[in-house]
Amino acid sequence: MNMKWLGRLLALWAVVCASGYAQIEPVGDGKTPGPLKAQHLTVELVTQHPYVYPSGEFNAGLVFTLEEGWHVYWLNAGDSGEPPHAKWTMPAGISATDLKFPVPQRLPLGPLMDFGYEEGVTFPFTLKATEKAKPGKAHIEAKVDWLVCAQVCLPGKAVLGMDLNVLPAKPAEEKTDEEPVGAIGSALKSLPTPLPDGAKVSVNATPTEFLVTLHSPDKGEVWEFYPFDQEQIKNAATQRVESFPGGVRIHLAKAEELTKNPAELHGLIKLDDGWGYEFRAPVSTAAAAAIPGAGSTTNGGATAEIWGFLGLAFLGGIVLNLMPCVFPVLFLKALALVQSAGEERKRQRSHGVAYTAGIVVSFWAIVALLLLLRAGGSQLGWGFQLQSPGFVAVLAAFLFLFGLSLAGMFDIGLSLTSVGGGLAAKQGYTGSFFTGVLATIVATPCTAPLMGAAIGFALAQPAWVTFAIFTAVALGLALPYMLLCLQPAWTRILPRPGAWMETLKEFTSLLLFGTVVWLVWVFGRLFGEDGVDRAVRLLAGLLLIAVAGWAMRRWQGKWLGVAIAVLLIIGGVAIPLTGQKAAAEEKARWAPWSEAAVQQAHSEGKAVFVDYTAAWCLSCQVNERVALNSDDVQARFKEGNVVLMKADWTKYDPAITEALHTVGRSGVPTYVIYPAGGAAKPDVLPELLSKSIVIDALDRDLKGKDLK
């Protein structure tokens, strides 16, 4: 936890619950421009001139002055929030443009991020008069709404108005090049500007990032990116900035909700002095130009770059043989090579070709699937199969069963030979081919050190380049064993077959079991908060597979043993993958709030927990993640037979406003426990929750109640 977040957390803990009237009544009567005092801010209209004239226009602004610690929002509020809005009532011949939003700042709160303004902000706009504007007095009126937040969020409204003099013509004393001053002038200077002459922005998409490259002579030390559209980037993620002569590159993590690259990226690049450039740039899936450097690459340069990445891919494939997830497979091939040391040279070479073919064909199949998914808009990276719980469970089961065989529990080869004699004749080369397939399956999640850049380049290139680079990886992976097969004399350095081979085989089983432990860890990570439960389920499934191994040994070479083992293996894979929907439904127990529903629960002798929340409330989202949806709190809710209700105030609801008023609150988040029976006073919890705060409150309010 960084110090900034710690300071914010301590401040939130120290804040006393906000109070005030709950009705969102607009301040102002539409007759004055303000300033009007509302909760935690003042709002007013300011203008460059108190007059207009036909075909003329001038600048005006909507000014918010905020109390310390409170903020309002930018056009894209971030993970939660809403920007201010203004609805105008104008006489004929006069109009107003939309509000313009100055360059914002990042407003972090826990794992989330908002974009907005603290202390104060002016939103400029332009008033225009047509030729039909009638001279005399003209009254304009603005109905303004906003959301102001600190640890709680409060919606507000105001009606502002002013009278303008419509002159017959432009005053002679008005200067054409007059620059606005004061709040309007400062606001206009803080608006994002188009890219300067000579500057350009390019956007490249990788499976996990957007790379925004700005070529501009204007250099700064701190750069930030703000998206105009929601659900494109992870707002709270660190934005890594690389500086190079003549520009910068910003690395932006993609939003989890983003399933397809947008056609273009509309963004704001903020410089360290508060200025900002607004841009729209098409999103390309081609590889970004290397840093440092700028400009286009010639055909010769592109060819050299491809050859360079092919070399990296080949070396990466060789290094991949040393990765922990591949090492057990290589042990198996080394064992098989020792056993076949007396075979003729042609047969040994054929084994090497079959092993290489298994690797190459497997790589091609996976890359073809990647390209098909990429064409359909999915953003997947190499090793994507380990993002599938089903795949991880099957792979763990397979390796565990294989490990049991190597440890001596049963003999897979003997079982298959006895049951299917026709397959035995093909087992040699078939075994080498599918060992290559296995090597690919367990190798792809382990990107070797020299392979990272090559894979990132390949996935952003045309299909033929992608296939070429991954073929180089496959050949590198197959090279060590293929060399031994092509040069049988080199096998003389290997030990002669003997009793040690059984020990080696048993040792190899330990490596496989170690890989299974890693897969169990990966499987648990895929389920987030339910990871421990899922990992235990997978372990239970592996226990069932151990029973399957016993059955194959008990009825060695018989169909009965194989049939029982197959059923047990299917069950062992199914156990960790069942119950997922039920677990999700267990947490989705929040019913919509209504006063009638609260009374109904009280009539049944149940306590009620009401979460007064809104989609635009950042603190609400943090509290849900940290406390309300945690396993401990959910279990306590269930134990106390508490009815959970969610009062959604995203859109103004007078019934919810009145309910907030009755507990002395005027905004969200608000959390209230209504004890069973409805006679006791409601218990209002702090705005910032933790698991212990909720559990302690439940223990206090449910005291004396039979929880069972």
Buried (B, 14 or more C-beta within 10 A) or exposed (E): EEEEEEEBBEEBEEBEBBEEEBEBEBBBEBEBBBBBEBBBBBBBBBBBBEBBBBEBBBBBBBBBBBEEBBBBBBBBBBBBBBBBBBEBEBBEBBBBBEBBBBBBBBBBBBEBBBBBBBEEBBBBBBBBBEEEBBEEEBBBBBBBBBBBBBBBBBBBBBBBBBEBEBBEEBEEEEEEEEEBEEBBBBBBBBBBEEBEEEBEBBBBBBBBBBBBBBBBEBBBEEBBBBBBEEBBBBBBBEBEBBBBEBBBBBBBBBBEEBEEBBEEBBBBBBBEEEBBBBBEBEBBBEBBBEBEEBEEBEEEEEEEBBEEBBBBBBBBBBBBBEBEBBBBBBBBBBBBBBEBBEBEEEEBBBBBBBBBBBBBBBBBEBBBEBBEEBEEEEBBBBBBBBEEBEBBBBBBBBBBBBBBBBBEBBBBEEBBBBBEEEEEEEBBBEBBBBBBBBBBBBBBBBBBEBBEBBBBBBBBBEEEBBBBBBBBBBBBBBBBBBEBBEEBEEBEEEEEEEEEBEEBBEEBBEBBBBBBEBBBEBBBEBBEEBBEBBBBBBBEBBBBBBBBBBBBBEBBBBEEBBEBBEEBBBBBBEBBBEBBEEEEEBBEEBEEBBEEBBEEBBEEEBBBBBBBBBBBBBBBBBBBBBBBBBBEBBEBBEEBBBBBBBBBBBEEBEEBBEBBBEBBBBBBBBBBBBBBEBEEEBBBBBBBBBBEBBBEBBEEBBEEBEBE
